Amino acid sequence: MQAKQQRLLALLALLLPVLLVLGIWLGGHPSDLPGFMRGVFLADHETLAVNEAIDRVAHDYYRPVSKSSLASSSISGMLASLHDPYSSYLSAKELEAFDEPSSFAGIGVAVDPKPGGLEVVRVFDSSPAQRSGLKTGDLIVSVNGRSLRGLSTDTSTGLIKGPPGTDVQLTVKQTSGQTRTVTVTRATITQPVVASAMRTYKGVKLGWVYLATFSEGAHGELREAIDALLRQGARGLVFDLRGNGGGLVSEARLVASTFIPSGVIVTTRGRSQPTVVLTAAGDAISSSVPVVVLVDHDTASASEIVTAALQDHHRATVVGEHTYGKGVFQELEPLSNGGGLKITVGEYFTPDGRNLGGGGVHEGKGITPEVLVSHGVDTEHGLDIALRTLAAQVK
């Protein structure tokens, strides 16, 4: 028995050098492997080559370079090779910032430059500006007694900004033509998801509600604002999606369900995922409330999903200019280094079967509004046309 074990050990000792040489040879000639093994070996071989390149650069390059930065660069380069503007690599730090809402010190308004000052185009909900009575369409003509006429936008907005808790005095020309002075206490403003206001057009009370992004929970904030406007007597709604570049498809479904009681909202199809048909969640507002969706060329992705659903279901009139034309959607996939991949995983189709893109990741024709705004869609002029269109539908 002992002699037999000794012969076996001797045989293994002879075979090991042969197997080692064979392994080295096959490492340089993977194409000679059997088909069922070649894919696995090649994948491992290519992964080893990437790791080997990172090791050599980290060790031999003339100045120190960390392996982690080289690995991040290799991932970024891989995604860049896709030529997909929507797919990217996020480092751990970038991924953390990606999930955090942006904030700034100010009064809580969005403005457009005008020859006489800054026109208020949006007043953020629960902001110092809203509490001080500033309205969309107001023109800020001076700050702390200094006229804004002739000043650059950066200089003008810089005068309004300041440390939280400090006061700023604004002279405001209202849409009625009257001028008033108001003191606003600055605060740290978290970029709001929703802004809303009651507007009156030829004696008809109309609600305006703006959605900045389709982040998690956006549908709930939107619904609260809409319900408040309806309780205040709004007889129709302008749903403002100008500049909204999208967000979560799941939120798009829920936002669309605010207006659409039943039926298909969007269909998604991907190579590694089954076809998914997302339908309305229920509990929509009354279909007797007319709705206008206000869009521009920066209305994209989830915004287009919602706009197209309302258009295909004949639930709203679309006003503005052609939307961006994005027909694909992305998912954020975490990596073991704390970073993540934001990659295109599929295409989406409207209830009528339209894909709004130009094929794959290319920009397409987007949504064609029923009421085209040839110029000034991103100013008060665009909102005026939306309000006029809506007022004509109020019964």
Buried (B, 14 or more C-beta within 10 A) or exposed (E): EEEEEEEEEEEEEEEEEEEEEEEEEBEEEBEEBEEEEBEEBEEEBEEEEEEEEBEEBBEEEEEEBEEBEBBBBBBBEEBEEEEBEBBBBBBBEBBEEEEEEEEEBBBBBBBBBBEBBBBBBBBBBEBBBBBBEBBBBBBBBBBEEEEBEEBEEEEBBEBBBBEEEEEBEBBBBBEEEEEEEBEBEBBEBBEBBBBBBBBEBEEBBBBBBBBBBBBEEBBBBBBEBBEBBBEEEBBBBBBBBBBBBBBBBEBBBBBBBBBBBEBBBBBBBBEEEEEEEBBBBEEBBEEEBBBBBBBBBBBBBBBBBBBBBBBBBEBBBBBBBBBBBBBBBBBEEEBEEEBBBBBBBBBBBBBEEBBBBBEEBEBBBBBEBBBEBEEEBBBBEBBBBBBBBBBBBBE
